[in-house]
């Protein structure tokens, strides 16, 4: 985990959030 930059960690988190929103709609 320490090898990943903060930006690289944020991308997958945001992608998961978008997927959940699409499922709700």
PEMORA-V800809 format. One line per field, one symbol per residue. psi: psi as a letter, one per 30 degrees, with the letter a starting at -180 (. if undefined). A space follows every 50 residues. Layout:
# PEMORA-V800809
psi = ???
This chain:
# PEMORA-V800809
psi = effkleefeeeeeeeeeeeeeeee.
